[in-house]
Amino acid sequence: MAKWGMVIDLNKCTGCGSCVNSCRMENNVPNVGDKAAQAGRAMDWMQIITEYEGEYPNIRITHIPRPCFQCDNPPCTKVCPVYATFLNEDGLVGQVYNRCIGCRFCMVACPYSAKTFNYSKPDFPEAYEKTLNPDVTRRMNGVVEKCSFCHHRLAIAKDVARFEERDLREEDYQPACAESCPTNAITFGDLDNSDHSVTHLKHSNRAFRLEEELGTEPKVYYLRKEDR
């Protein structure tokens, strides 16, 4: 079983939001509108957290992209009463929308606030209908949504590799956020494969994981921002 994960270089991230927008388009994440967003009901599978250090004019700004961390010891799977969220065979935390009853226990258990709740039925304007991804289902209201590392892309990559009678290569499977990053801040791959770039980066002396002391074993690493 692969151990898919990513390393995000905070030196390279400019906070442009390309990863956020590509994730929305790739996964049919609905726009809830101004009023719902103001009520705290915005839906984003990928978010950018901005941290400020110091006092003006000597302010240090760090942009931290935050997808689902696809933990190896995910607390969300332990509290779901209907097993709607689970650790799948690819080491990713899956979400079964048809099984979800909307109790939101998983959202409370997630220390990274990586899940969102679909309060209303998704409404896509007619002009956007042709832009929706046919490989990704449209979720109904009353369910919890989250980043899946674009798992549908992995399924396609596996089929292609099987047809060509070869092993899966590093470049075969990339989530939308990593593929769209203009500064190549996001490196994605199999953390257990020594041939993948992500494996070397996770051993960098700049590498760290958020809230690692909680024992969730997240598969998203960050490279600390260096002083310049």
Backbone hydrogen bonds in HBPLUS format (Angstrom, degrees):
<---DONOR---> <-ACCEPTOR-->    atom                        ^
c    i                          cat <-CA-CA->   ^        H-A-AA   ^      H-
h    n   atom  resd res      DA  || num        DHA   H-A  angle D-A-AA Bond
n    s   type  num  typ     dist DA aas  dist angle  dist       angle   num
A0191-LEU N   A0003-LYS O   2.76 MM 188  5.33 163.6  1.78 146.7 143.7     1
A0005-GLY N   A0189-GLY O   2.92 MM 184  5.82 162.0  1.95 169.0 174.1     2
A0189-GLY N   A0005-GLY O   3.08 MM 184  5.82 157.7  2.14 166.3 169.2     3
A0006-MET N   A0219-LYS O   3.08 MM 213  6.68 148.1  2.19 150.4 160.3     4
A0221-TYR N   A0006-MET O   2.84 MM 215  6.23 166.3  1.85 160.6 163.3     5
A0007-VAL N   A0187-THR O   2.84 MM 180  5.22 155.0  1.91 149.4 158.0     6
A0187-THR N   A0007-VAL O   2.90 MM 180  5.22 170.0  1.91 154.4 157.8     7
A0008-ILE N   A0221-TYR O   2.87 MM 213  6.29 157.7  1.92 144.8 149.4     8
A0223-LEU N   A0008-ILE O   2.92 MM 215  6.16 152.1  2.00 146.3 144.5     9
A0009-ASP N   A0185-ALA O   2.83 MM 176  4.97 162.9  1.86 144.9 148.0    10
A0012-LYS N   A0009-ASP O   3.09 MM   3  5.55 138.1  2.27 107.4 117.5    11
A0013-CYS N   A0009-ASP O   3.22 MM   4  6.53 143.1  2.37 146.2 156.9    12
A0010-LEU N   A0223-LEU O   3.16 MM 213  5.80 156.7  2.22 143.1 149.4    13
A0021-ASN N   A0017-GLY O   3.04 MM   4  6.31 166.2  2.06 158.1 160.4    14
A0022-SER N   A0018-SER O   2.94 MM   4  6.03 163.5  1.96 150.6 155.6    15
A0023-CYS N   A0019-CYS O   3.06 MM   4  6.03 150.0  2.16 136.6 144.5    16
A0024-ARG N   A0020-VAL O   3.09 MM   4  6.35 154.7  2.16 144.1 150.7    17
A0025-MET N   A0021-ASN O   3.06 MM   4  6.32 163.9  2.09 151.8 155.1    18
A0026-GLU N   A0022-SER O   2.90 MM   4  5.93 161.5  1.93 146.4 152.2    19
A0027-ASN N   A0023-CYS O   3.02 MM   4  5.95 154.8  2.08 147.1 152.6    20
A0029-VAL N   A0024-ARG O   3.05 MM   5  4.71 161.7  2.09 135.5 139.8    21
A0037-ALA N   A0033-GLY O   3.09 MM   4  6.18 154.4  2.16 146.7 154.6    22
A0038-GLN N   A0034-ASP O   2.90 MM   4  6.12 155.6  1.96 152.0 158.3    23
A0039-ALA N   A0035-LYS O   3.10 MM   4  6.33 131.9  2.34 136.3 149.0    24
A0039-ALA N   A0036-ALA O   3.12 MM   3  4.98 129.9  2.39  90.8 104.5    25
A0041-ARG N   A0036-ALA O   2.83 MM   5  5.16 154.8  1.89 151.4 149.5    26
A0040-GLY N   A0037-ALA O   3.02 MM   3  5.15 156.9  2.07 107.8 111.6    27
A0047-GLN N   A0066-ARG O   3.23 MM  19  5.16 162.6  2.26 121.4 126.3    28
A0066-ARG N   A0047-GLN O   2.60 MM  19  5.16 156.4  1.65 163.5 165.7    29
A0049-ILE N   A0064-ILE O   2.87 MM  15  4.94 170.8  1.88 136.4 133.4    30
A0064-ILE N   A0049-ILE O   2.71 MM  15  4.94 161.3  1.74 150.6 156.8    31
A0051-GLU N   A0062-THR O   2.85 MM  11  5.16 168.1  1.87 154.2 157.8    32
A0062-THR N   A0051-GLU O   2.96 MM  11  5.16 160.8  1.99 147.4 152.5    33
A0053-GLU N   A0060-ARG O   2.87 MM   7  4.99 147.2  1.98 142.5 152.0    34
A0060-ARG N   A0053-GLU O   2.78 MM   7  4.99 166.9  1.80 149.5 154.2    35
A0058-ASN N   A0055-GLU O   2.71 MM   3  5.51 118.9  2.08 144.4 144.6    36
A0219-LYS N   A0069-PHE O   2.86 MM 150  5.60 167.1  1.88 165.1 162.8    37
A0072-ASP N   A0217-GLU O   2.89 MM 145  5.24 164.8  1.91 131.8 135.2    38
A0073-ASN N   A0216-THR O   2.97 MM 143  4.68 157.0  2.02 145.4 138.2    39
A0078-LYS N   A0075-PRO O   3.19 MM   3  5.37 140.3  2.36 101.2 112.2    40
A0096-VAL N   A0084-ALA O   2.67 MM  12  4.88 168.8  1.68 152.9 157.0    41
A0086-PHE N   A0094-GLY O   3.20 MM   8  5.33 149.7  2.29 127.1 135.5    42
A0094-GLY N   A0086-PHE O   2.66 MM   8  5.33 141.8  1.80 166.4 171.4    43
A0088-ASN N   A0092-LEU O   2.82 MM   4  5.54 167.6  1.84 165.9 161.6    44
A0091-GLY N   A0088-ASN O   2.96 MM   3  5.45 159.6  2.01 121.3 123.1    45
A0099-ARG N   A0096-VAL O   3.17 MM   3  5.52 144.5  2.30 105.4 115.5    46
A0100-CYS N   A0096-VAL O   3.19 MM   4  6.39 133.9  2.41 145.1 157.9    47
A0100-CYS N   A0097-TYR O   3.25 MM   3  5.16 134.2  2.47  95.4 107.4    48
A0108-VAL N   A0104-ARG O   3.30 MM   4  6.64 153.3  2.38 145.7 151.7    49
A0109-ALA N   A0105-PHE O   2.97 MM   4  6.24 151.1  2.06 148.3 157.0    50
A0110-CYS N   A0106-CYS O   3.02 MM   4  6.13 139.0  2.19 143.2 152.1    51
A0116-THR N   A0145-GLU O   2.95 MM  29  5.32 167.7  1.97 151.2 155.3    52
A0145-GLU N   A0116-THR O   2.75 MM  29  5.32 166.1  1.77 157.3 162.3    53
A0118-ASN N   A0143-VAL O   2.90 MM  25  5.54 172.2  1.90 163.6 166.2    54
A0142-GLY N   A0118-ASN O   2.63 MM  24  5.42 173.3  1.64 166.8 164.3    55
A0128-TYR N   A0125-PRO O   2.86 MM   3  5.45 150.4  1.95 116.7 125.8    56
A0129-GLU N   A0126-GLU O   3.20 MM   3  5.23 155.9  2.27 103.1 110.3    57
A0131-THR N   A0128-TYR O   2.93 MM   3  5.28 151.2  2.01 111.4 120.8    58
A0132-LEU N   A0129-GLU O   3.35 MM   3  5.68 163.4  2.38 108.3 113.1    59
A0136-VAL N   A0133-ASN O   3.27 MM   3  5.71 167.4  2.28 113.6 117.4    60
A0153-ARG N   A0150-CYS O   2.89 MM   3  5.63 144.1  2.02 119.3 128.5    61
A0154-LEU N   A0151-HIS O   3.01 MM   3  5.06 121.2  2.37  96.3 111.2    62
A0155-ALA N   A0151-HIS O   3.10 MM   4  6.51 154.1  2.17 151.4 157.9    63
A0156-ILE N   A0152-HIS O   3.18 MM   4  6.44 154.7  2.25 141.5 147.3    64
A0157-ALA N   A0153-ARG O   2.92 MM   4  6.14 161.1  1.96 148.1 153.6    65
A0158-LYS N   A0154-LEU O   2.89 MM   4  6.09 154.4  1.95 151.6 158.0    66
A0159-ASP N   A0155-ALA O   3.16 MM   4  6.38 155.2  2.22 141.6 147.7    67
A0160-VAL N   A0156-ILE O   3.01 MM   4  6.32 158.6  2.06 153.3 158.7    68
A0161-ALA N   A0157-ALA O   2.99 MM   4  6.17 165.3  2.02 149.0 153.0    69
A0162-ARG N   A0158-LYS O   2.89 MM   4  6.04 156.3  1.95 147.7 154.6    70
A0163-PHE N   A0159-ASP O   2.94 MM   4  6.12 155.0  2.01 145.4 152.1    71
A0164-GLU N   A0160-VAL O   2.94 MM   4  6.19 150.0  2.03 147.2 155.5    72
A0166-ARG N   A0161-ALA O   3.04 MM   5  5.34 161.2  2.07 147.2 152.3    73
A0165-GLU N   A0162-ARG O   3.15 MM   3  4.88 154.3  2.22  95.4 102.8    74
A0172-ASP N   A0169-ARG O   3.07 MM   3  5.28 153.9  2.14 106.9 115.1    75
A0179-GLU N   A0175-PRO O   3.12 MM   4  6.33 162.5  2.15 156.4 161.9    76
A0180-SER N   A0176-ALA O   2.97 MM   4  6.01 146.5  2.09 148.1 155.5    77
A0184-ASN N   A0181-CYS O   3.34 MM   3  5.31 165.3  2.36 104.8 108.9    78
A0193-ASN N   A0190-ASP O   3.09 MM   3  5.32 163.4  2.12 110.6 115.8    79
A0196-HIS N   A0193-ASN O   3.07 MM   3  5.64 162.4  2.10 117.6 123.0    80
A0199-THR N   A0196-HIS O   3.12 MM   3  5.70 142.3  2.27 112.5 121.5    81
A0200-HIS N   A0197-SER O   3.17 MM   3  5.54 124.5  2.49 105.3 117.6    82
A0201-LEU N   A0197-SER O   3.21 MM   4  6.53 159.1  2.26 152.7 158.8    83
A0202-LYS N   A0198-VAL O   3.10 MM   4  6.24 149.6  2.19 144.6 151.1    84
A0203-HIS N   A0200-HIS O   3.29 MM   3  5.58 149.6  2.39 103.3 111.8    85
A0204-SER N   A0201-LEU O   3.01 MM   3  5.22 163.6  2.04 113.8 116.3    86
A0207-ALA N   A0204-SER O   3.10 MM   3  5.25 163.3  2.13 107.8 113.1    87
A0224-ARG N   A0206-ARG O   2.86 MM  18  5.10 168.0  1.88 133.3 134.3    88
A0208-PHE N   A0222-TYR O   2.84 MM  14  5.36 140.0  2.00 147.9 158.6    89
A0222-TYR N   A0208-PHE O   2.80 MM  14  5.36 161.8  1.83 162.3 168.0    90
A0214-LEU N   A0211-GLU O   3.08 MM   3  5.83 168.8  2.09 121.8 125.4    91
A0215-GLY N   A0212-GLU O   3.16 MM   3  5.94 170.0  2.17 121.5 124.7    92
